[in-house]
Amino acid sequence: MDVLAVWILGGAYALIGASSMAELGALIPRSGGNTIFSRRGIGEYAGFLVGWSDWLSTCGTNAAVAIVIGDTVSGLWTT
């Protein structure tokens, strides 16, 4: 029962976050996502930092996924 409650709360949290991002996207129709929203809300430098940290975290996530997939596939081929 506790696991189901966590899933429901996580889904509600994701829905609220997606709704707020959709609203911001409708109000500020420019490409750039969080960087544009941050620049408008808290300034140029902070928006720049948000953009770079978002880019770095995306690259890090993609690298971690590539490492896991590479390890898994190499394990399948060597066995």
PyMOL commands that set and color helices and strands:
alter all, ss='L'
color gray80, all
select helices_A, chain A and resi 2-27+34-42+44-78
alter helices_A, ss='H'
color red, helices_A
deselect
rebuild
show_as cartoon
